[in-house]
Amino acid sequence: MALLLLAQVRFDADCQSRVCLDEETVAEYAFRMQEGAVFPPITVFFDGAEYWLADGFHRYAACKGLARERGDEADAQVPADTRQGTRLDAVRHALSANAHHGKRREPGDYRKGYAIAVRCGLCDAQDVEAVRRLLACSERWARELTAEVRELLERERNSRIVDARKAGEPVRQIAAREGVSVGTVSGVQKRQSSETERTPSPLPSPLPSPLPRSLPQAVAALDRPSLTAWSDAVYALEKLIDAIDAAKPFAVPRKAMPRVQALIERASALLNNLELEAEHDVA
């Protein structure tokens, strides 16, 4: 462990996989530091010129805030676990840094981390196992994060298979090229034939059907504000249900009841008037 000047530490956006720093956590850390609590050192990667912050963003922000209050920000130091590596090494470390310590990661954090990993070329957008390892998350989360891209790639692959069969290309040749089994090729062809038989010719429509998004658009869509905002809202609703379940064994205090009723009415009004995005909205 070494002491670094706060000014030496580089704060890079791709190394911060959280949607945003939690100001309450920063304030709590700062208070505990003033009380004499000893925190683990921040983690930085040194590339020979710069120290890239990879873990400890809330601790770093708390130290910086206290230094600013004291008026010694230019000379203040922070304990650091310094490792050799590039900015990309710092990004890779940061993606899983809070899997086992620090403030619990929320849905928006997982989505932002996934978008960073794909944008930085650390994994393929559809690779469930690579995403699981990079983010140190559950397989369920990795599958959810990659679902849209995997579905898009499967549709594109199936379309190529159907076109190749229509052109008379042998099943085994298609399977070898696409990296799938002969049974998969046959299954795609059968489903296509079945859907064609069941589906009547569509009536002319004045509005064109939206086209499936390309792979870059699908990846970019994962980082759009609506997904981030609603992933946080869903997490908050889950926590609300947990809190109510924990409180149910106790009677509601008479003084709290008006406030409870007002919040229930407000939440119900908000949830009953939601506006849904189109399936293929622009990212």
MIDOSE-1310 file (N, C-alpha, C; in nm, 2 decimals, decimal comma, always signed):
residues 283
mall	+0,08/-0,12/+0,00/+0,00/+0,00/+0,00/+0,09/+0,12/+0,00; +0,05/+0,23/-0,07/+0,12/+0,35/-0,08/+0,02/+0,47/-0,06; +0,08/+0,58/-0,04/+0,00/+0,71/-0,03/+0,01/+0,78/-0,16; -0,10/+0,82/-0,22/-0,10/+0,90/-0,34/-0,16/+1,03/-0,32
llaq	-0,12/+1,13/-0,38/-0,19/+1,26/-0,38/-0,32/+1,24/-0,45; -0,43/+1,30/-0,40/-0,56/+1,30/-0,46/-0,55/+1,34/-0,61; -0,47/+1,44/-0,63/-0,45/+1,50/-0,77/-0,39/+1,40/-0,86; -0,32/+1,30/-0,81/-0,25/+1,20/-0,90/-0,35/+1,10/-0,96
vrfd	-0,46/+1,08/-0,89/-0,56/+0,97/-0,92/-0,64/+1,02/-1,04; -0,65/+0,94/-1,15/-0,73/+0,97/-1,26/-0,87/+0,90/-1,25; -0,97/+0,98/-1,27/-1,11/+0,94/-1,26/-1,16/+0,92/-1,40; -1,18/+0,80/-1,45/-1,22/+0,78/-1,59/-1,36/+0,73/-1,59
adcq	-1,45/+0,78/-1,68/-1,59/+0,74/-1,68/-1,61/+0,59/-1,70; -1,53/+0,53/-1,79/-1,55/+0,38/-1,81/-1,51/+0,30/-1,70; -1,43/+0,35/-1,60/-1,40/+0,28/-1,48/-1,50/+0,29/-1,38; -1,60/+0,37/-1,40/-1,71/+0,38/-1,30/-1,84/+0,32/-1,36
srvc	-1,86/+0,20/-1,32/-1,97/+0,12/-1,38/-2,11/+0,15/-1,31; -2,10/+0,23/-1,20/-2,23/+0,26/-1,14/-2,30/+0,37/-1,22; -2,43/+0,37/-1,21/-2,51/+0,48/-1,28/-2,46/+0,61/-1,23; -2,44/+0,62/-1,10/-2,40/+0,75/-1,03/-2,35/+0,72/-0,89
ldee	-2,27/+0,81/-0,84/-2,22/+0,79/-0,70/-2,34/+0,82/-0,61; -2,35/+0,75/-0,50/-2,45/+0,77/-0,40/-2,40/+0,87/-0,30; -2,46/+0,99/-0,30/-2,42/+1,10/-0,21/-2,43/+1,06/-0,06; -2,53/+0,99/-0,03/-2,55/+0,95/+0,11/-2,44/+0,86/+0,16
tvae	-2,39/+0,77/+0,07/-2,28/+0,68/+0,10/-2,15/+0,76/+0,12; -2,13/+0,86/+0,03/-2,01/+0,94/+0,03/-2,01/+1,02/+0,17; -2,13/+1,07/+0,20/-2,14/+1,15/+0,33/-2,12/+1,06/+0,45; -2,17/+0,94/+0,44/-2,15/+0,85/+0,56/-2,00/+0,81/+0,57
yafr	-1,94/+0,78/+0,46/-1,79/+0,75/+0,46/-1,71/+0,87/+0,52; -1,75/+0,99/+0,47/-1,67/+1,11/+0,52/-1,69/+1,12/+0,67; -1,81/+1,10/+0,72/-1,84/+1,12/+0,86/-1,76/+1,01/+0,94; -1,76/+0,89/+0,89/-1,68/+0,78/+0,96/-1,53/+0,80/+0,96
mqeg	-1,48/+0,86/+0,85/-1,34/+0,89/+0,84/-1,31/+1,00/+0,94; -1,39/+1,10/+0,96/-1,37/+1,20/+1,06/-1,37/+1,15/+1,20; -1,45/+1,04/+1,22/-1,45/+0,98/+1,35/-1,34/+0,88/+1,38; -1,25/+0,87/+1,27/-1,13/+0,78/+1,29/-1,14/+0,64/+1,23
avfp	-1,25/+0,61/+1,16/-1,26/+0,48/+1,10/-1,15/+0,46/+0,99; -1,10/+0,34/+0,99/-1,00/+0,31/+0,88/-1,06/+0,23/+0,77; -1,05/+0,28/+0,65/-1,11/+0,22/+0,53/-1,01/+0,15/+0,45; -1,05/+0,04/+0,38/-0,95/-0,02/+0,29/-0,90/+0,08/+0,19
pitv	-0,78/+0,06/+0,13/-0,72/+0,15/+0,03/-0,80/+0,15/-0,10; -0,80/+0,25/-0,17/-0,86/+0,25/-0,30/-0,77/+0,16/-0,39; -0,82/+0,12/-0,51/-0,74/+0,04/-0,60/-0,71/+0,12/-0,72; -0,58/+0,13/-0,76/-0,55/+0,21/-0,88/-0,46/+0,12/-0,97
ffdg	-0,46/+0,14/-1,10/-0,37/+0,08/-1,20/-0,28/+0,18/-1,25; -0,15/+0,16/-1,25/-0,05/+0,25/-1,29/+0,01/+0,20/-1,43; +0,00/+0,29/-1,53/+0,05/+0,25/-1,66/+0,18/+0,31/-1,70; +0,25/+0,36/-1,59/+0,38/+0,43/-1,62/+0,37/+0,58/-1,62
aeyw	+0,25/+0,63/-1,64/+0,23/+0,77/-1,64/+0,11/+0,82/-1,56; +0,00/+0,74/-1,56/-0,12/+0,77/-1,49/-0,17/+0,66/-1,39; -0,23/+0,71/-1,28/-0,29/+0,62/-1,18/-0,44/+0,62/-1,21; -0,49/+0,50/-1,26/-0,63/+0,49/-1,30/-0,71/+0,43/-1,18
ladg	-0,81/+0,51/-1,13/-0,89/+0,46/-1,02/-0,98/+0,35/-1,07; -0,98/+0,23/-1,00/-1,05/+0,11/-1,04/-1,15/+0,07/-0,94; -1,13/+0,10/-0,81/-1,22/+0,06/-0,70/-1,20/+0,16/-0,59; -1,32/+0,20/-0,53/-1,31/+0,29/-0,42/-1,36/+0,43/-0,45
fhry	-1,45/+0,44/-0,55/-1,49/+0,57/-0,59/-1,56/+0,65/-0,48; -1,64/+0,58/-0,40/-1,71/+0,65/-0,29/-1,61/+0,69/-0,18; -1,51/+0,61/-0,16/-1,40/+0,64/-0,06/-1,32/+0,76/-0,11; -1,29/+0,76/-0,24/-1,21/+0,86/-0,30/-1,29/+1,00/-0,29
aack	-1,42/+0,99/-0,32/-1,50/+1,11/-0,32/-1,51/+1,17/-0,17; -1,52/+1,07/-0,08/-1,53/+1,12/+0,06/-1,40/+1,19/+0,11; -1,28/+1,13/+0,07/-1,15/+1,19/+0,10/-1,14/+1,33/+0,03; -1,18/+1,34/-0,09/-1,17/+1,46/-0,16/-1,26/+1,57/-0,10
glar	-1,38/+1,53/-0,06/-1,47/+1,63/+0,01/-1,42/+1,68/+0,14; -1,36/+1,59/+0,22/-1,30/+1,63/+0,34/-1,18/+1,72/+0,32; -1,10/+1,69/+0,22/-0,98/+1,77/+0,19/-1,03/+1,91/+0,14; -1,13/+1,92/+0,07/-1,18/+2,05/+0,02/-1,23/+2,13/+0,14
ergd	-1,30/+2,06/+0,24/-1,34/+2,13/+0,36/-1,23/+2,19/+0,44; -1,12/+2,11/+0,44/-1,00/+2,15/+0,52/-0,92/+2,26/+0,44; -0,93/+2,26/+0,31/-0,86/+2,36/+0,23/-0,72/+2,31/+0,19; -0,70/+2,17/+0,20/-0,57/+2,12/+0,16/-0,58/+2,01/+0,05
eada	-0,68/+2,04/-0,04/-0,70/+1,94/-0,15/-0,58/+1,92/-0,23; -0,50/+2,02/-0,25/-0,38/+2,00/-0,34/-0,27/+1,91/-0,28; -0,27/+1,90/-0,15/-0,17/+1,83/-0,08/-0,22/+1,70/-0,01; -0,35/+1,68/-0,01/-0,41/+1,57/+0,06/-0,37/+1,44/-0,01
qvpa	-0,36/+1,33/+0,07/-0,32/+1,20/+0,02/-0,43/+1,10/+0,05; -0,43/+0,99/-0,02/-0,52/+0,88/+0,00/-0,45/+0,75/-0,01; -0,47/+0,65/+0,08/-0,41/+0,52/+0,08/-0,45/+0,45/-0,05; -0,36/+0,38/-0,12/-0,39/+0,32/-0,25/-0,32/+0,19/-0,26
dtrq	-0,39/+0,09/-0,31/-0,33/-0,04/-0,35/-0,30/-0,02/-0,50; -0,17/+0,00/-0,53/-0,13/+0,03/-0,67/-0,08/-0,10/-0,74; -0,14/-0,12/-0,86/-0,11/-0,23/-0,94/-0,06/-0,19/-1,08; +0,02/-0,27/-1,14/+0,07/-0,23/-1,27/-0,04/-0,27/-1,38
gtrl	-0,07/-0,18/-1,47/-0,17/-0,21/-1,57/-0,22/-0,09/-1,64; -0,29/-0,11/-1,75/-0,34/+0,00/-1,83/-0,47/+0,05/-1,79; -0,52/+0,15/-1,85/-0,66/+0,20/-1,83/-0,76/+0,09/-1,85; -0,74/+0,01/-1,95/-0,83/-0,10/-1,98/-0,83/-0,21/-1,87
davr	-0,71/-0,23/-1,81/-0,70/-0,32/-1,70/-0,78/-0,27/-1,58; -0,78/-0,13/-1,56/-0,86/-0,07/-1,46/-1,01/-0,09/-1,49; -1,05/-0,07/-1,61/-1,19/-0,09/-1,65/-1,23/-0,23/-1,62; -1,15/-0,33/-1,66/-1,19/-0,47/-1,64/-1,20/-0,50/-1,49
hals	-1,11/-0,45/-1,41/-1,12/-0,47/-1,26/-1,25/-0,40/-1,20; -1,27/-0,28/-1,25/-1,39/-0,20/-1,20/-1,52/-0,27/-1,22; -1,53/-0,34/-1,33/-1,66/-0,40/-1,37/-1,71/-0,50/-1,26; -1,62/-0,56/-1,19/-1,66/-0,66/-1,09/-1,62/-0,62/-0,95
anah	-1,57/-0,49/-0,93/-1,52/-0,45/-0,80/-1,61/-0,46/-0,69; -1,74/-0,43/-0,71/-1,84/-0,42/-0,60/-1,92/-0,55/-0,59; -1,88/-0,66/-0,65/-1,95/-0,78/-0,64/-1,96/-0,83/-0,50; -1,86/-0,81/-0,41/-1,86/-0,87/-0,28/-1,83/-0,77/-0,17
hgkr	-1,82/-0,64/-0,20/-1,81/-0,54/-0,10/-1,86/-0,41/-0,14; -1,87/-0,31/-0,05/-1,92/-0,18/-0,09/-2,07/-0,17/-0,10; -2,12/-0,06/-0,15/-2,26/-0,04/-0,17/-2,31/-0,15/-0,28; -2,42/-0,21/-0,24/-2,48/-0,31/-0,33/-2,51/-0,26/-0,47
repg	-2,47/-0,33/-0,57/-2,50/-0,29/-0,71/-2,65/-0,30/-0,74; -2,70/-0,21/-0,82/-2,84/-0,21/-0,85/-2,86/-0,24/-1,00; -2,98/-0,27/-1,05/-3,00/-0,31/-1,19/-2,94/-0,21/-1,29; -2,95/-0,08/-1,27/-2,89/+0,01/-1,36/-2,74/+0,00/-1,36
dyrk	-2,68/-0,04/-1,25/-2,53/-0,06/-1,25/-2,49/-0,18/-1,34; -2,57/-0,29/-1,33/-2,54/-0,40/-1,41/-2,55/-0,37/-1,56; -2,65/-0,29/-1,60/-2,67/-0,26/-1,74/-2,56/-0,16/-1,79; -2,52/-0,07/-1,70/-2,42/+0,02/-1,74/-2,29/-0,05/-1,76
gyai	-2,26/-0,14/-1,66/-2,14/-0,22/-1,67/-2,13/-0,30/-1,79; -2,24/-0,36/-1,83/-2,25/-0,44/-1,95/-2,22/-0,36/-2,08; -2,28/-0,24/-2,08/-2,26/-0,15/-2,20/-2,12/-0,11/-2,21; -2,05/-0,08/-2,09/-1,91/-0,04/-2,09/-1,82/-0,16/-2,14
avrc	-1,85/-0,28/-2,09/-1,77/-0,40/-2,13/-1,78/-0,42/-2,28; -1,90/-0,41/-2,34/-1,91/-0,43/-2,48/-1,85/-0,31/-2,56; -1,87/-0,19/-2,52/-1,81/-0,07/-2,59/-1,66/-0,08/-2,59; -1,60/-0,13/-2,48/-1,45/-0,13/-2,47/-1,39/-0,26/-2,53
glcd	-1,48/-0,34/-2,58/-1,43/-0,46/-2,65/-1,38/-0,57/-2,56; -1,43/-0,57/-2,43/-1,39/-0,67/-2,33/-1,46/-0,80/-2,35; -1,57/-0,80/-2,42/-1,65/-0,92/-2,44/-1,74/-0,90/-2,56; -1,79/-1,01/-2,62/-1,89/-1,00/-2,73/-2,03/-0,98/-2,66
aqdv	-2,11/-0,90/-2,72/-2,24/-0,86/-2,66/-2,33/-0,98/-2,63; -2,31/-1,09/-2,70/-2,40/-1,20/-2,68/-2,34/-1,31/-2,60; -2,22/-1,29/-2,55/-2,15/-1,40/-2,47/-2,19/-1,40/-2,33; -2,28/-1,49/-2,29/-2,33/-1,50/-2,15/-2,22/-1,52/-2,05
eavr	-2,14/-1,62/-2,08/-2,04/-1,66/-1,98/-1,93/-1,55/-1,96; -1,89/-1,49/-2,07/-1,79/-1,38/-2,06/-1,85/-1,26/-1,98; -1,98/-1,23/-2,00/-2,04/-1,12/-1,93/-2,05/-1,16/-1,78; -2,09/-1,28/-1,75/-2,10/-1,33/-1,61/-1,96/-1,32/-1,54
rlla	-1,85/-1,35/-1,61/-1,72/-1,35/-1,55/-1,68/-1,20/-1,53; -1,70/-1,12/-1,63/-1,65/-0,98/-1,62/-1,72/-0,90/-1,51; -1,86/-0,92/-1,50/-1,93/-0,84/-1,41/-1,94/-0,92/-1,27; -1,89/-1,04/-1,27/-1,91/-1,12/-1,14/-2,05/-1,12/-1,10
cser	-2,14/-1,15/-1,19/-2,29/-1,15/-1,16/-2,34/-1,29/-1,18; -2,47/-1,31/-1,15/-2,53/-1,44/-1,17/-2,55/-1,47/-1,31; -2,57/-1,59/-1,35/-2,60/-1,63/-1,49/-2,73/-1,57/-1,53; -2,83/-1,56/-1,43/-2,96/-1,50/-1,47/-2,94/-1,36/-1,52
ware	-2,86/-1,28/-1,44/-2,83/-1,15/-1,49/-2,76/-1,14/-1,62; -2,66/-1,23/-1,64/-2,59/-1,23/-1,77/-2,68/-1,26/-1,88; -2,77/-1,35/-1,86/-2,87/-1,39/-1,97/-2,96/-1,27/-2,00; -3,01/-1,21/-1,89/-3,10/-1,10/-1,91/-3,03/-0,98/-1,98
ltae	-2,90/-0,95/-1,95/-2,83/-0,84/-2,01/-2,81/-0,87/-2,16; -2,78/-1,00/-2,20/-2,75/-1,03/-2,33/-2,87/-1,07/-2,42; -2,98/-1,08/-2,36/-3,10/-1,14/-2,42/-3,13/-1,07/-2,56; -3,14/-0,94/-2,56/-3,18/-0,87/-2,68/-3,09/-0,89/-2,79
vrel	-2,96/-0,89/-2,76/-2,86/-0,91/-2,87/-2,86/-1,05/-2,92; -2,88/-1,15/-2,82/-2,88/-1,29/-2,87/-3,00/-1,32/-2,95; -3,11/-1,26/-2,92/-3,24/-1,28/-3,00/-3,22/-1,22/-3,14; -3,15/-1,10/-3,14/-3,13/-1,04/-3,27/-3,04/-1,12/-3,36
lere	-2,93/-1,17/-3,30/-2,84/-1,26/-3,38/-2,91/-1,39/-3,42; -2,99/-1,44/-3,34/-3,06/-1,56/-3,38/-3,16/-1,54/-3,50; -3,23/-1,42/-3,49/-3,32/-1,39/-3,60/-3,24/-1,37/-3,73; -3,12/-1,31/-3,72/-3,04/-1,29/-3,84/-2,99/-1,42/-3,90
rnsr	-2,95/-1,51/-3,80/-2,90/-1,64/-3,84/-3,01/-1,72/-3,91; -3,13/-1,72/-3,85/-3,24/-1,80/-3,91/-3,28/-1,75/-4,04; -3,27/-1,61/-4,06/-3,30/-1,56/-4,19/-3,20/-1,60/-4,30; -3,07/-1,61/-4,26/-2,97/-1,66/-4,35/-2,99/-1,81/-4,39
ivda	-3,03/-1,89/-4,29/-3,06/-2,03/-4,31/-3,18/-2,04/-4,41; -3,28/-1,97/-4,39/-3,40/-1,98/-4,48/-3,36/-1,94/-4,62; -3,29/-1,83/-4,63/-3,25/-1,79/-4,77/-3,16/-1,89/-4,83; -3,07/-1,95/-4,76/-2,98/-2,05/-4,81/-3,05/-2,17/-4,86
rkag	-3,15/-2,22/-4,78/-3,23/-2,33/-4,82/-3,31/-2,31/-4,95; -3,37/-2,18/-4,95/-3,44/-2,15/-5,07/-3,35/-2,15/-5,20; -3,23/-2,12/-5,18/-3,13/-2,11/-5,29/-3,08/-2,25/-5,32; -3,12/-2,35/-5,24/-3,08/-2,49/-5,27/-2,95/-2,54/-5,21
epvr	-2,90/-2,46/-5,11/-2,78/-2,50/-5,05/-2,80/-2,62/-4,96; -2,71/-2,72/-4,96/-2,73/-2,84/-4,87/-2,74/-2,81/-4,72; -2,81/-2,88/-4,65/-2,83/-2,86/-4,51/-2,70/-2,87/-4,43; -2,62/-2,97/-4,46/-2,49/-2,99/-4,39/-2,40/-2,87/-4,42
qiaa	-2,40/-2,82/-4,54/-2,31/-2,71/-4,57/-2,35/-2,58/-4,49; -2,48/-2,56/-4,48/-2,53/-2,45/-4,40/-2,50/-2,46/-4,26; -2,52/-2,58/-4,20/-2,49/-2,61/-4,06/-2,34/-2,58/-4,03; -2,25/-2,63/-4,12/-2,11/-2,61/-4,10/-2,07/-2,46/-4,10
regv	-2,13/-2,38/-4,19/-2,10/-2,24/-4,21/-2,15/-2,16/-4,09; -2,27/-2,20/-4,04/-2,34/-2,12/-3,93/-2,29/-2,17/-3,79; -2,22/-2,29/-3,79/-2,18/-2,34/-3,66/-2,29/-2,40/-3,58; -2,39/-2,46/-3,64/-2,50/-2,52/-3,57/-2,52/-2,66/-3,62
svgt	-2,61/-2,74/-3,55/-2,63/-2,87/-3,59/-2,72/-2,88/-3,71; -2,72/-3,00/-3,78/-2,81/-3,02/-3,89/-2,95/-3,01/-3,85; -2,98/-3,06/-3,72/-3,12/-3,05/-3,67/-3,16/-2,91/-3,65; -3,07/-2,82/-3,61/-3,11/-2,68/-3,60/-3,15/-2,62/-3,73
vsgv	-3,08/-2,65/-3,84/-3,11/-2,60/-3,97/-3,24/-2,65/-4,02; -3,27/-2,78/-4,00/-3,39/-2,84/-4,04/-3,51/-2,78/-3,96; -3,49/-2,76/-3,83/-3,59/-2,70/-3,74/-3,63/-2,56/-3,78; -3,53/-2,48/-3,82/-3,56/-2,34/-3,86/-3,64/-2,35/-3,99
qkrq	-3,60/-2,43/-4,08/-3,68/-2,44/-4,21/-3,82/-2,49/-4,19; -3,84/-2,59/-4,10/-3,98/-2,64/-4,07/-4,06/-2,53/-4,00; -4,00/-2,45/-3,91/-4,08/-2,34/-3,85/-4,12/-2,24/-3,95; -4,03/-2,21/-4,04/-4,06/-2,11/-4,14/-4,17/-2,15/-4,23
sset	-4,16/-2,28/-4,27/-4,27/-2,33/-4,36/-4,40/-2,33/-4,28; -4,40/-2,37/-4,16/-4,52/-2,38/-4,08/-4,58/-2,24/-4,06; -4,50/-2,14/-4,03/-4,55/-2,00/-4,02/-4,60/-1,95/-4,15; -4,54/-1,98/-4,26/-4,59/-1,93/-4,39/-4,72/-1,99/-4,42
ertp	-4,75/-2,12/-4,38/-4,88/-2,18/-4,41/-4,99/-2,12/-4,32; -4,96/-2,09/-4,20/-5,06/-2,04/-4,11/-5,09/-1,89/-4,13; -4,99/-1,81/-4,17/-5,01/-1,67/-4,18/-5,07/-1,62/-4,31; -5,18/-1,56/-4,31/-5,24/-1,51/-4,43/-5,17/-1,39/-4,49
splp	-5,18/-1,36/-4,61/-5,12/-1,25/-4,67/-5,16/-1,12/-4,60; -5,07/-1,04/-4,56/-5,11/-0,92/-4,48/-5,17/-0,82/-4,58; -5,27/-0,74/-4,53/-5,33/-0,63/-4,60/-5,23/-0,52/-4,61; -5,24/-0,44/-4,72/-5,15/-0,33/-4,74/-5,17/-0,23/-4,62
splp	-5,06/-0,18/-4,57/-5,06/-0,09/-4,46/-5,00/+0,04/-4,50; -5,06/+0,15/-4,46/-5,00/+0,28/-4,49/-4,87/+0,31/-4,41; -4,85/+0,24/-4,30/-4,74/+0,26/-4,22/-4,64/+0,14/-4,23; -4,52/+0,16/-4,26/-4,42/+0,05/-4,27/-4,39/-0,01/-4,13
splp	-4,38/-0,14/-4,13/-4,34/-0,21/-4,00/-4,20/-0,17/-3,96; -4,17/-0,15/-3,83/-4,04/-0,11/-3,79/-3,94/-0,23/-3,82; -3,82/-0,20/-3,87/-3,72/-0,30/-3,89/-3,65/-0,33/-3,77; -3,60/-0,46/-3,75/-3,52/-0,50/-3,64/-3,39/-0,41/-3,63
rslp	-3,35/-0,38/-3,52/-3,23/-0,29/-3,50/-3,11/-0,37/-3,54; -3,01/-0,30/-3,58/-2,88/-0,36/-3,61/-2,81/-0,39/-3,48; -2,70/-0,47/-3,48/-2,63/-0,50/-3,35/-2,58/-0,38/-3,28; -2,52/-0,28/-3,34/-2,47/-0,16/-3,27/-2,59/-0,09/-3,21
qava	-2,70/-0,08/-3,28/-2,82/-0,01/-3,22/-2,87/-0,08/-3,10; -2,88/-0,22/-3,11/-2,93/-0,30/-3,00/-2,84/-0,28/-2,87; -2,71/-0,27/-2,89/-2,62/-0,25/-2,78/-2,63/-0,11/-2,72; -2,64/-0,01/-2,81/-2,65/+0,12/-2,77/-2,78/+0,14/-2,69
aldr	-2,89/+0,07/-2,73/-3,02/+0,08/-2,66/-3,01/+0,04/-2,51; -2,92/-0,04/-2,48/-2,91/-0,09/-2,34/-2,86/+0,02/-2,25; -2,80/+0,13/-2,30/-2,76/+0,24/-2,22/-2,85/+0,36/-2,22; -2,97/+0,34/-2,28/-3,06/+0,46/-2,29/-3,12/+0,50/-2,16
pslt	-3,15/+0,62/-2,14/-3,20/+0,67/-2,01/-3,32/+0,60/-1,96; -3,42/+0,56/-2,05/-3,54/+0,50/-2,00/-3,51/+0,36/-1,93; -3,42/+0,28/-1,99/-3,38/+0,16/-1,93/-3,32/+0,18/-1,79; -3,23/+0,27/-1,78/-3,16/+0,30/-1,66/-3,26/+0,35/-1,55
awsd	-3,35/+0,44/-1,59/-3,45/+0,49/-1,49/-3,54/+0,39/-1,44; -3,59/+0,30/-1,54/-3,69/+0,20/-1,50/-3,63/+0,08/-1,43; -3,50/+0,05/-1,46/-3,44/-0,06/-1,38/-3,42/-0,01/-1,23; -3,39/+0,12/-1,21/-3,39/+0,17/-1,07/-3,52/+0,17/-1,01
avya	-3,63/+0,20/-1,09/-3,76/+0,21/-1,03/-3,81/+0,07/-0,99; -3,78/-0,03/-1,08/-3,82/-0,17/-1,04/-3,75/-0,22/-0,92; -3,62/-0,18/-0,91/-3,54/-0,22/-0,79/-3,61/-0,16/-0,66; -3,65/-0,03/-0,68/-3,71/+0,04/-0,56/-3,84/-0,02/-0,52
lekl	-3,92/-0,07/-0,62/-4,05/-0,13/-0,59/-4,02/-0,27/-0,52; -3,92/-0,34/-0,56/-3,89/-0,46/-0,50/-3,85/-0,44/-0,35; -3,77/-0,33/-0,33/-3,73/-0,30/-0,19/-3,85/-0,25/-0,11; -3,95/-0,18/-0,17/-4,07/-0,14/-0,11/-4,15/-0,26/-0,06
idai	-4,16/-0,36/-0,14/-4,24/-0,48/-0,11/-4,17/-0,56/+0,01; -4,03/-0,56/+0,00/-3,96/-0,62/+0,11/-3,98/-0,55/+0,24; -3,98/-0,42/+0,24/-4,00/-0,33/+0,36/-4,14/-0,35/+0,42; -4,24/-0,36/+0,33/-4,38/-0,38/+0,37/-4,39/-0,52/+0,44
daak	-4,34/-0,62/+0,38/-4,34/-0,75/+0,43/-4,28/-0,76/+0,57; -4,17/-0,68/+0,59/-4,10/-0,68/+0,72/-4,18/-0,60/+0,82; -4,27/-0,51/+0,78/-4,34/-0,42/+0,87/-4,48/-0,48/+0,90; -4,53/-0,58/+0,82/-4,66/-0,63/+0,83/-4,69/-0,69/+0,97
pfav	-4,60/-0,76/+1,04/-4,63/-0,81/+1,17/-4,67/-0,71/+1,27; -4,64/-0,58/+1,24/-4,67/-0,47/+1,34/-4,79/-0,39/+1,29; -4,87/-0,34/+1,39/-4,98/-0,26/+1,35/-4,92/-0,12/+1,30; -5,00/-0,06/+1,21/-4,95/+0,07/+1,16/-4,97/+0,18/+1,27
prka	-4,87/+0,25/+1,30/-4,89/+0,36/+1,40/-5,00/+0,46/+1,35; -5,09/+0,50/+1,44/-5,20/+0,59/+1,40/-5,14/+0,72/+1,33; -5,03/+0,77/+1,39/-4,98/+0,90/+1,33/-4,93/+0,88/+1,19; -4,88/+0,76/+1,16/-4,82/+0,73/+1,03/-4,92/+0,70/+0,92
mprv	-5,05/+0,66/+0,96/-5,14/+0,62/+0,86/-5,18/+0,72/+0,75; -5,20/+0,85/+0,78/-5,23/+0,94/+0,68/-5,12/+0,95/+0,57; -4,99/+0,94/+0,62/-4,88/+0,95/+0,53/-4,87/+0,82/+0,44; -4,90/+0,71/+0,50/-4,90/+0,58/+0,43/-5,01/+0,59/+0,32
qali	-5,13/+0,63/+0,35/-5,24/+0,63/+0,26/-5,20/+0,73/+0,14; -5,15/+0,84/+0,17/-5,11/+0,94/+0,07/-5,01/+0,89/-0,03; -4,91/+0,82/+0,03/-4,81/+0,76/-0,06/-4,86/+0,65/-0,15; -4,95/+0,56/-0,09/-5,01/+0,46/-0,17/-5,09/+0,52/-0,28
eras	-5,17/+0,62/-0,26/-5,25/+0,68/-0,36/-5,16/+0,74/-0,47; -5,05/+0,81/-0,43/-4,97/+0,87/-0,53/-4,90/+0,76/-0,61; -4,85/+0,65/-0,55/-4,78/+0,55/-0,62/-4,88/+0,48/-0,72; -5,00/+0,46/-0,67/-5,10/+0,40/-0,76/-5,13/+0,48/-0,88
alln	-5,14/+0,61/-0,86/-5,17/+0,71/-0,97/-5,06/+0,70/-1,07; -4,94/+0,70/-1,02/-4,82/+0,70/-1,12/-4,81/+0,57/-1,20; -4,84/+0,46/-1,13/-4,83/+0,33/-1,19/-4,94/+0,30/-1,29; -5,06/+0,36/-1,26/-5,18/+0,34/-1,35/-5,18/+0,43/-1,47
nlel	-5,08/+0,51/-1,48/-5,07/+0,60/-1,60/-4,93/+0,60/-1,66; -4,89/+0,48/-1,70/-4,76/+0,46/-1,76/-4,77/+0,46/-1,91; -4,67/+0,51/-1,97/-4,66/+0,52/-2,12/-4,56/+0,42/-2,17; -4,60/+0,33/-2,25/-4,50/+0,22/-2,30/-4,43/+0,27/-2,42
eaeh	-4,30/+0,24/-2,43/-4,23/+0,26/-2,55/-4,27/+0,16/-2,66; -4,25/+0,20/-2,78/-4,26/+0,11/-2,90/-4,16/+0,00/-2,89; -4,19/-0,11/-2,94/-4,10/-0,23/-2,93/-3,96/-0,20/-2,99; -3,96/-0,13/-3,10/-3,84/-0,10/-3,17/-3,81/+0,05/-3,17
dva	-3,82/+0,11/-3,05/-3,79/+0,25/-3,04/-3,65/+0,29/-3,07; -3,63/+0,41/-3,11/-3,49/+0,45/-3,15/-3,41/+0,47/-3,02; -3,29/+0,41/-3,02/-3,20/+0,41/-2,90/-3,15/+0,56/-2,88
